[in-house]
Amino acid sequence: MHIERLDFENSPYLGVYGTATDRLALIREGLGEKKLEVLREVLKVPLIETSIMKSRIVGIFAAGNSNAIVVPWYVWDAELERINGQLEEHGIDTEIVPFQSTLTAFGNLILANDRAALISAKFTREEAKRLEEILGVEVERGMIGDFHAVGSVGVVTNRGGLVHPEATDEELEWLRDLFKVDIYVGTANMGVPFVGSCMLANSHGVVVGHLTTGPEIVKIEEALGFLD
């Protein structure tokens, strides 16, 4: 199955607690085995369980693509060692990079796939250049529908993307051109427009918050390229 509903301890905001690429999923510690099994089945990648700065909101702090994932500069050494140990165990060569910036909520502020990244205009041009080198893709600074939190209002994979309903036609065109995939507008969890906070997605599948409705699921499937 390429789409499933799930909750993390009754929270439908799955994207707050993890981030997924086509090589791995970085997930908060402490989830039950049944939930981990659903994530493994749908996303079809190894799960790296961790905290970041002793916090479970891993999806707020981490963002990236198959090449690299950036985490705050203040990530604990023990956490980095544990993540890197698990990556080594699974033979995954994605780099985990502590990134020095006054900003730390990278999951909210970076939207990326393996072709490009859109980052909040709150990042400096110098930081954008550094992120380009780390992620190995073209990086643009900008907003979606007047929101700086591009990672919260959007989700993008190598197959498709979904963004906040307030994104303009011009923005959608620009995003399609940037990420080289179709981008749609939509919601999750019964009308929540911050779709990046509501789901974990990669090219293999998507796990959405348990409050997501049938019509929303159809739109999400279409946007992320799962409808034949």
C-alpha positions in Angstrom: 0.0 0.0 0.0 1.4 3.4 -0.9 -0.7 5.5 1.4 -1.8 4.9 5.0 -3.3 6.9 7.9 -1.5 7.0 11.2 -1.2 8.9 14.4 1.8 9.4 16.7 0.4 9.2 20.2 -2.9 10.7 19.0 -1.2 13.5 17.1 -2.1 13.7 13.4 1.0 16.0 12.7 3.4 13.3 11.6 5.7 15.7 9.7 6.5 17.4 13.0 8.1 14.2 14.3 10.1 13.0 11.3 11.3 13.6 7.7 11.6 11.1 4.9 13.8 10.8 1.7 14.2 8.0 -0.8 17.0 6.6 1.2 15.9 6.9 4.8 13.4 8.3 7.3 14.5 10.1 10.4 11.9 9.5 13.1 11.4 10.4 16.7 12.2 7.8 19.3 9.6 6.0 21.3 7.0 4.9 18.7 5.5 1.4 19.1 6.6 -1.4 16.8 3.2 -1.5 15.0 3.5 2.1 13.9 7.2 1.6 12.9 6.1 -1.4 10.8 3.5 0.8 8.9 6.2 3.4 8.2 8.6 0.7 6.9 5.9 -0.9 4.7 4.8 2.4 3.1 8.0 4.4 2.9 10.2 1.3 2.1 13.3 2.8 3.6 15.3 2.1 6.9 13.9 4.1 9.9 16.5 6.0 11.9 15.1 6.6 15.3 16.5 9.6 17.2 16.0 12.8 19.1 17.4 16.1 18.1 18.7 18.4 20.8 16.9 16.0 23.2 13.6 16.8 21.5 11.2 14.4 19.7 10.1 17.1 17.2 12.7 15.7 14.7 10.7 16.9 11.7 10.8 20.5 12.9 14.6 20.5 13.1 15.7 18.2 10.2 15.4 18.7 6.4 17.1 17.5 3.3 17.2 15.0 0.5 18.9 11.7 -0.5 22.3 13.5 -0.5 22.2 15.1 2.9 20.1 16.1 5.8 20.8 19.3 7.7 20.2 19.5 11.5 20.8 22.4 13.9 24.4 23.2 14.9 23.4 22.4 18.5 22.5 18.8 17.9 24.1 16.6 20.6 27.3 14.7 19.7 25.7 11.5 21.1 22.7 12.0 18.8 24.9 12.5 15.8 27.0 9.5 16.6 23.9 7.4 17.0 22.4 8.5 13.7 25.6 8.0 11.9 26.0 4.6 13.4 22.6 3.5 12.2 23.3 4.9 8.7 26.5 2.9 8.6 24.7 -0.2 9.7 22.2 0.2 6.8 24.9 1.2 4.3 23.3 4.6 3.6 25.7 7.3 2.4 23.4 10.2 3.2 25.4 12.8 5.2 24.0 14.3 8.4 25.3 17.9 8.5 25.1 20.2 11.6 24.4 23.6 9.9 25.4 26.8 11.6 22.7 29.5 11.4 20.6 31.7 13.7 17.7 29.6 12.4 17.1 26.1 13.7 13.6 25.0 12.5 15.0 23.6 9.2 12.1 21.2 8.7 9.8 24.2 8.7 12.0 26.4 6.5 13.4 24.0 3.8 11.4 22.1 1.1 13.6 19.7 -0.9 13.7 16.8 -3.2 16.7 15.3 -5.1 16.5 18.0 -7.9 16.1 21.3 -6.0 15.4 23.0 -2.7 13.3 26.0 -1.8 14.4 27.7 1.4 12.8 30.5 3.4 13.9 34.0 2.5 14.9 34.3 6.2 18.1 32.4 5.2 20.9 34.7 4.0 22.3 34.4 0.4 25.5 33.0 1.9 23.5 30.3 3.8 21.7 29.5 0.6 25.0 28.9 -1.2 26.2 26.7 1.7 22.9 24.7 1.5 23.4 24.3 -2.2 26.8 22.7 -1.6 25.5 20.4 1.1 22.3 19.2 -0.5 23.9 19.0 -4.0 21.0 20.7 -5.8 19.9 24.1 -7.0 18.6 26.2 -4.0 16.2 29.1 -4.3 15.0 31.5 -1.5 11.4 32.3 -1.4 7.9 32.0 0.1 4.7 30.0 -0.7 1.5 31.9 -0.4 3.1 34.6 1.9 4.5 31.9 4.2 8.1 31.8 5.2 7.7 28.2 6.5 7.9 26.6 3.1 8.6 23.2 4.7 5.4 23.4 6.7 3.2 24.5 3.9 4.5 22.0 1.4 5.6 18.5 0.8 7.7 17.5 -2.3 9.2 14.2 -3.4 10.8 13.0 -6.7 7.3 12.1 -8.0 5.2 15.1 -7.1 4.3 17.8 -4.6 1.4 19.3 -2.5 1.3 22.9 -1.2 -0.9 25.3 0.8 -4.1 26.2 -1.0 -3.1 29.9 -0.9 -0.2 29.3 -3.4 -0.8 31.4 -6.5 -0.8 30.0 -10.1 2.5 31.8 -10.6 4.0 30.2 -7.6 2.8 26.7 -8.7 4.4 27.2 -12.1 7.6 28.4 -10.5 7.6 25.4 -8.1 7.0 22.9 -10.9 9.9 24.4 -12.8 12.1 24.3 -9.7 11.4 20.8 -8.5 10.7 19.3 -12.0 7.5 17.6 -10.8 3.8 18.3 -10.8 2.7 20.5 -7.9 -0.9 20.7 -6.6 -2.7 22.5 -3.8 -4.5 20.7 -1.1 -5.0 20.0 2.6 -4.7 17.1 5.1 -6.1 16.3 8.5 -9.6 17.7 7.8 -8.6 21.0 6.2 -5.2 21.8 7.6 -3.2 23.7 4.9 0.2 23.1 6.6 0.5 19.8 4.6 4.2 19.4 5.3 3.4 19.1 9.0 0.7 16.5 8.4 2.6 13.7 6.6 5.8 11.8 5.8 6.3 11.1 2.1 8.9 9.9 -0.4 8.8 8.4 -3.9 7.6 5.0 -2.5 4.6 6.1 -0.4 3.0 8.6 2.0 1.8 8.2 5.6 -0.8 10.9 6.5 -2.3 12.0 9.8 -5.2 9.9 10.9 -7.7 12.8 10.6 -7.1 13.1 6.8 -10.4 12.6 4.9 -11.1 10.4 1.8 -11.2 13.3 -0.6 -8.0 14.7 0.8 -6.3 11.3 0.4 -7.3 11.2 -3.3 -5.8 14.6 -3.8 -2.6 13.7 -2.0 -2.3 10.5 -4.1 -2.7 12.5 -7.2 -0.3 15.2 -6.2 2.4 12.8 -5.1 2.2 10.7 -8.3 0.4 7.6 -6.9 -2.6 7.6 -9.1 -2.1 5.8 -12.4 
